Amino acid sequence: MSPPPDAAAASRAAARLFATPDGLLLLAHLRRLTVERVLGPDAGDAALRFLEGQRALVRRLETLIATGREPPVGNQPDTNEKETVNHG
């Protein structure tokens, strides 16, 4: 059994996977089934809790994807440094 990936590696993998056409299709499908689904007023407690758990999983995937798309902390340009222009 291999060791679990660290959070950064999992985020980068999710970003790569869900950037593909198949990944985008799958994520849209999961959103339609969970996040965009509305239960009626007669839905029971168990159904509401089950759907909320599914929604949480999709939101977690979306968070992993967003995090994986961000550049690593050490590679971000320093916005506090001023550019020097050579006029010579």
VMD Tcl script that builds the backbone (N, CA, C; Angstrom):
set m [mol new atoms 264]
animate dup $m
set s [atomselect $m all]
$s set {name element resname resid chain x y z} {
  {N N MET 1 A 0.847 -1.176 0.000}
  {CA C MET 1 A 0.000 0.000 0.000}
  {C C MET 1 A 0.890 1.235 0.000}
  {N N SER 2 A 0.610 2.157 -0.915}
  {CA C SER 2 A 1.446 3.357 -1.019}
  {C C SER 2 A 0.997 4.411 -0.013}
  {N N PRO 3 A 1.909 5.282 0.381}
  {CA C PRO 3 A 1.542 6.334 1.339}
  {C C PRO 3 A 0.587 7.332 0.679}
  {N N PRO 4 A -0.284 7.945 1.474}
  {CA C PRO 4 A -1.218 8.909 0.902}
  {C C PRO 4 A -0.470 10.146 0.397}
  {N N PRO 5 A -0.951 10.762 -0.689}
  {CA C PRO 5 A -0.288 11.962 -1.192}
  {C C PRO 5 A -0.509 13.124 -0.225}
  {N N ASP 6 A 0.423 14.072 -0.245}
  {CA C ASP 6 A 0.206 15.234 0.596}
  {C C ASP 6 A -0.883 16.105 -0.041}
  {N N ALA 7 A -1.380 17.074 0.699}
  {CA C ALA 7 A -2.497 17.892 0.235}
  {C C ALA 7 A -2.148 18.662 -1.038}
  {N N ALA 8 A -0.927 19.176 -1.132}
  {CA C ALA 8 A -0.527 19.934 -2.315}
  {C C ALA 8 A -0.500 19.043 -3.549}
  {N N ALA 9 A 0.006 17.826 -3.398}
  {CA C ALA 9 A 0.055 16.899 -4.528}
  {C C ALA 9 A -1.358 16.501 -4.957}
  {N N ALA 10 A -2.238 16.274 -4.003}
  {CA C ALA 10 A -3.625 15.917 -4.325}
  {C C ALA 10 A -4.320 17.076 -5.032}
  {N N SER 11 A -4.057 18.298 -4.596}
  {CA C SER 11 A -4.653 19.477 -5.229}
  {C C SER 11 A -4.184 19.629 -6.669}
  {N N ARG 12 A -2.893 19.456 -6.888}
  {CA C ARG 12 A -2.356 19.568 -8.254}
  {C C ARG 12 A -2.923 18.465 -9.154}
  {N N ALA 13 A -3.051 17.262 -8.610}
  {CA C ALA 13 A -3.618 16.157 -9.385}
  {C C ALA 13 A -5.078 16.435 -9.743}
  {N N ALA 14 A -5.853 16.962 -8.801}
  {CA C ALA 14 A -7.253 17.295 -9.068}
  {C C ALA 14 A -7.357 18.378 -10.129}
  {N N ALA 15 A -6.488 19.391 -10.049}
  {CA C ALA 15 A -6.506 20.466 -11.040}
  {C C ALA 15 A -6.198 19.932 -12.435}
  {N N ARG 16 A -5.226 19.036 -12.545}
  {CA C ARG 16 A -4.888 18.449 -13.851}
  {C C ARG 16 A -6.031 17.585 -14.370}
  {N N LEU 17 A -6.557 16.735 -13.506}
  {CA C LEU 17 A -7.612 15.805 -13.900}
  {C C LEU 17 A -8.861 16.540 -14.375}
  {N N PHE 18 A -9.298 17.526 -13.609}
  {CA C PHE 18 A -10.540 18.205 -13.933}
  {C C PHE 18 A -10.356 19.344 -14.926}
  {N N ALA 19 A -9.147 19.513 -15.464}
  {CA C ALA 19 A -8.921 20.473 -16.545}
  {C C ALA 19 A -9.150 19.816 -17.906}
  {N N THR 20 A -9.254 18.496 -17.938}
  {CA C THR 20 A -9.471 17.775 -19.193}
  {C C THR 20 A -10.945 17.875 -19.579}
  {N N PRO 21 A -11.259 17.671 -20.855}
  {CA C PRO 21 A -12.677 17.685 -21.254}
  {C C PRO 21 A -13.521 16.674 -20.475}
  {N N ASP 22 A -13.002 15.480 -20.267}
  {CA C ASP 22 A -13.743 14.474 -19.500}
  {C C ASP 22 A -13.917 14.907 -18.043}
  {N N GLY 23 A -12.872 15.497 -17.464}
  {CA C GLY 23 A -12.955 15.960 -16.087}
  {C C GLY 23 A -13.970 17.079 -15.926}
  {N N LEU 24 A -13.992 18.009 -16.870}
  {CA C LEU 24 A -14.966 19.107 -16.835}
  {C C LEU 24 A -16.389 18.572 -16.960}
  {N N LEU 25 A -16.575 17.589 -17.838}
  {CA C LEU 25 A -17.884 16.964 -18.015}
  {C C LEU 25 A -18.331 16.274 -16.727}
  {N N LEU 26 A -17.424 15.525 -16.110}
  {CA C LEU 26 A -17.741 14.814 -14.877}
  {C C LEU 26 A -18.065 15.780 -13.739}
  {N N LEU 27 A -17.280 16.836 -13.588}
  {CA C LEU 27 A -17.529 17.802 -12.523}
  {C C LEU 27 A -18.874 18.498 -12.724}
  {N N ALA 28 A -19.199 18.869 -13.956}
  {CA C ALA 28 A -20.496 19.490 -14.238}
  {C C ALA 28 A -21.629 18.523 -13.895}
  {N N HIS 29 A -21.451 17.246 -14.223}
  {CA C HIS 29 A -22.458 16.230 -13.916}
  {C C HIS 29 A -22.642 16.096 -12.398}
  {N N LEU 30 A -21.550 16.042 -11.661}
  {CA C LEU 30 A -21.628 15.929 -10.203}
  {C C LEU 30 A -22.306 17.151 -9.595}
  {N N ARG 31 A -22.018 18.338 -10.121}
  {CA C ARG 31 A -22.670 19.561 -9.630}
  {C C ARG 31 A -24.186 19.498 -9.862}
  {N N ARG 32 A -24.583 19.047 -11.061}
  {CA C ARG 32 A -26.020 18.955 -11.368}
  {C C ARG 32 A -26.732 17.986 -10.422}
  {N N LEU 33 A -26.059 16.883 -10.103}
  {CA C LEU 33 A -26.668 15.878 -9.231}
  {C C LEU 33 A -26.723 16.287 -7.768}
  {N N THR 34 A -25.874 17.222 -7.367}
  {CA C THR 34 A -25.758 17.534 -5.941}
  {C C THR 34 A -26.004 19.010 -5.638}
  {N N VAL 35 A -25.079 19.853 -6.002}
  {CA C VAL 35 A -25.122 21.271 -5.631}
  {C C VAL 35 A -26.349 21.966 -6.211}
  {N N GLU 36 A -26.697 21.643 -7.449}
  {CA C GLU 36 A -27.813 22.309 -8.113}
  {C C GLU 36 A -29.156 21.608 -7.884}
  {N N ARG 37 A -29.144 20.549 -7.123}
  {CA C ARG 37 A -30.365 19.785 -6.852}
  {C C ARG 37 A -31.123 20.401 -5.686}
  {N N VAL 38 A -32.419 20.464 -5.831}
  {CA C VAL 38 A -33.280 20.998 -4.778}
  {C C VAL 38 A -34.272 19.919 -4.375}
  {N N LEU 39 A -34.362 19.686 -3.082}
  {CA C LEU 39 A -35.348 18.728 -2.572}
  {C C LEU 39 A -36.604 19.491 -2.166}
  {N N GLY 40 A -37.725 18.846 -2.294}
  {CA C GLY 40 A -38.995 19.472 -1.939}
  {C C GLY 40 A -39.194 19.561 -0.446}
  {N N PRO 41 A -40.268 20.235 -0.051}
  {CA C PRO 41 A -40.536 20.425 1.386}
  {C C PRO 41 A -40.860 19.125 2.121}
  {N N ASP 42 A -41.199 18.081 1.376}
  {CA C ASP 42 A -41.530 16.819 2.023}
  {C C ASP 42 A -40.314 15.907 2.211}
  {N N ALA 43 A -39.124 16.406 1.859}
  {CA C ALA 43 A -37.905 15.595 2.004}
  {C C ALA 43 A -37.626 15.341 3.483}
  {N N GLY 44 A -37.279 14.119 3.768}
  {CA C GLY 44 A -36.993 13.744 5.149}
  {C C GLY 44 A -35.599 14.167 5.591}
  {N N ASP 45 A -35.382 14.074 6.869}
  {CA C ASP 45 A -34.103 14.451 7.462}
  {C C ASP 45 A -32.955 13.644 6.865}
  {N N ALA 46 A -33.152 12.351 6.697}
  {CA C ALA 46 A -32.093 11.486 6.166}
  {C C ALA 46 A -31.730 11.884 4.733}
  {N N ALA 47 A -32.730 12.190 3.911}
  {CA C ALA 47 A -32.470 12.603 2.526}
  {C C ALA 47 A -31.715 13.920 2.484}
  {N N LEU 48 A -32.097 14.853 3.338}
  {CA C LEU 48 A -31.407 16.144 3.392}
  {C C LEU 48 A -29.953 15.981 3.820}
  {N N ARG 49 A -29.727 15.165 4.818}
  {CA C ARG 49 A -28.359 14.942 5.297}
  {C C ARG 49 A -27.511 14.218 4.250}
  {N N PHE 50 A -28.098 13.253 3.575}
  {CA C PHE 50 A -27.377 12.513 2.541}
  {C C PHE 50 A -26.974 13.448 1.405}
  {N N LEU 51 A -27.913 14.276 0.933}
  {CA C LEU 51 A -27.613 15.215 -0.144}
  {C C LEU 51 A -26.563 16.229 0.302}
  {N N GLU 52 A -26.643 16.686 1.531}
  {CA C GLU 52 A -25.658 17.653 2.020}
  {C C GLU 52 A -24.263 17.042 2.069}
  {N N GLY 53 A -24.172 15.770 2.407}
  {CA C GLY 53 A -22.880 15.086 2.380}
  {C C GLY 53 A -22.325 15.002 0.968}
  {N N GLN 54 A -23.188 14.714 0.003}
  {CA C GLN 54 A -22.759 14.680 -1.395}
  {C C GLN 54 A -22.295 16.052 -1.851}
  {N N ARG 55 A -23.030 17.083 -1.473}
  {CA C ARG 55 A -22.655 18.454 -1.831}
  {C C ARG 55 A -21.296 18.810 -1.236}
  {N N ALA 56 A -21.069 18.398 -0.006}
  {CA C ALA 56 A -19.796 18.688 0.653}
  {C C ALA 56 A -18.634 18.040 -0.093}
  {N N LEU 57 A -18.844 16.839 -0.594}
  {CA C LEU 57 A -17.786 16.157 -1.336}
  {C C LEU 57 A -17.479 16.892 -2.643}
  {N N VAL 58 A -18.510 17.332 -3.352}
  {CA C VAL 58 A -18.297 18.077 -4.598}
  {C C VAL 58 A -17.598 19.398 -4.303}
  {N N ARG 59 A -18.011 20.079 -3.253}
  {CA C ARG 59 A -17.350 21.339 -2.872}
  {C C ARG 59 A -15.881 21.095 -2.504}
  {N N ARG 60 A -15.601 19.984 -1.861}
  {CA C ARG 60 A -14.217 19.647 -1.510}
  {C C ARG 60 A -13.389 19.432 -2.772}
  {N N LEU 61 A -13.957 18.750 -3.754}
  {CA C LEU 61 A -13.259 18.581 -5.035}
  {C C LEU 61 A -12.993 19.930 -5.685}
  {N N GLU 62 A -13.986 20.813 -5.667}
  {CA C GLU 62 A -13.818 22.142 -6.262}
  {C C GLU 62 A -12.734 22.942 -5.542}
  {N N THR 63 A -12.656 22.788 -4.232}
  {CA C THR 63 A -11.603 23.461 -3.469}
  {C C THR 63 A -10.234 22.901 -3.819}
  {N N LEU 64 A -10.127 21.580 -3.924}
  {CA C LEU 64 A -8.858 20.964 -4.333}
  {C C LEU 64 A -8.429 21.461 -5.710}
  {N N ILE 65 A -9.373 21.536 -6.637}
  {CA C ILE 65 A -9.076 22.000 -7.993}
  {C C ILE 65 A -8.568 23.438 -7.960}
  {N N ALA 66 A -9.273 24.301 -7.252}
  {CA C ALA 66 A -8.874 25.716 -7.173}
  {C C ALA 66 A -7.498 25.869 -6.535}
  {N N THR 67 A -7.246 25.121 -5.478}
  {CA C THR 67 A -5.948 25.179 -4.806}
  {C C THR 67 A -4.844 24.667 -5.719}
  {N N GLY 68 A -5.125 23.619 -6.460}
  {CA C GLY 68 A -4.129 23.043 -7.364}
  {C C GLY 68 A -3.789 23.935 -8.541}
  {N N ARG 69 A -4.671 24.851 -8.880}
  {CA C ARG 69 A -4.411 25.783 -9.979}
  {C C ARG 69 A -3.543 26.962 -9.561}
  {N N GLU 70 A -3.431 27.203 -8.263}
  {CA C GLU 70 A -2.622 28.311 -7.757}
  {C C GLU 70 A -1.149 27.957 -7.866}
  {N N PRO 71 A -0.314 28.951 -8.198}
  {CA C PRO 71 A 1.124 28.655 -8.246}
  {C C PRO 71 A 1.650 28.346 -6.845}
  {N N PRO 72 A 2.697 27.534 -6.751}
  {CA C PRO 72 A 3.287 27.248 -5.442}
  {C C PRO 72 A 3.719 28.536 -4.762}
  {N N VAL 73 A 3.663 28.546 -3.442}
  {CA C VAL 73 A 3.950 29.752 -2.671}
  {C C VAL 73 A 5.320 30.327 -2.988}
  {N N GLY 74 A 6.327 29.506 -3.152}
  {CA C GLY 74 A 7.673 29.997 -3.412}
  {C C GLY 74 A 7.878 30.565 -4.798}
  {N N ASN 75 A 6.944 30.332 -5.728}
  {CA C ASN 75 A 7.115 30.764 -7.108}
  {C C ASN 75 A 6.283 31.975 -7.478}
  {N N GLN 76 A 5.628 32.616 -6.516}
  {CA C GLN 76 A 4.813 33.774 -6.832}
  {C C GLN 76 A 5.698 35.009 -6.931}
  {N N PRO 77 A 5.428 35.867 -7.909}
  {CA C PRO 77 A 6.228 37.087 -8.020}
  {C C PRO 77 A 5.970 37.997 -6.833}
  {N N ASP 78 A 7.003 38.706 -6.433}
  {CA C ASP 78 A 6.890 39.629 -5.312}
  {C C ASP 78 A 6.289 40.929 -5.824}
  {N N THR 79 A 5.073 41.233 -5.396}
  {CA C THR 79 A 4.392 42.429 -5.872}
  {C C THR 79 A 4.876 43.676 -5.145}
  {N N ASN 80 A 5.687 43.524 -4.100}
  {CA C ASN 80 A 6.198 44.674 -3.369}
  {C C ASN 80 A 7.471 45.237 -3.989}
  {N N GLU 81 A 8.120 44.459 -4.850}
  {CA C GLU 81 A 9.335 44.947 -5.492}
  {C C GLU 81 A 8.975 45.898 -6.610}
  {N N LYS 82 A 9.742 46.989 -6.714}
  {CA C LYS 82 A 9.505 47.954 -7.774}
  {C C LYS 82 A 10.364 47.581 -8.958}
  {N N GLU 83 A 9.804 47.751 -10.156}
  {CA C GLU 83 A 10.561 47.477 -11.357}
  {C C GLU 83 A 11.522 48.621 -11.592}
  {N N THR 84 A 12.706 48.275 -12.042}
  {CA C THR 84 A 13.673 49.307 -12.418}
  {C C THR 84 A 13.697 49.387 -13.922}
  {N N VAL 85 A 13.633 50.601 -14.403}
  {CA C VAL 85 A 13.614 50.830 -15.844}
  {C C VAL 85 A 14.927 51.473 -16.228}
  {N N ASN 86 A 15.566 50.905 -17.217}
  {CA C ASN 86 A 16.837 51.431 -17.699}
  {C C ASN 86 A 16.542 52.379 -18.853}
  {N N HIS 87 A 16.794 53.671 -18.646}
  {CA C HIS 87 A 16.539 54.674 -19.676}
  {C C HIS 87 A 17.798 55.009 -20.444}
  {N N GLY 88 A 18.810 54.236 -20.324}
  {CA C GLY 88 A 20.096 54.587 -20.907}
  {C C GLY 88 A 20.327 54.021 -22.211}
}
mol reanalyze $m
mol bondsrecalc $m
mol representation Tube
mol addrep $m
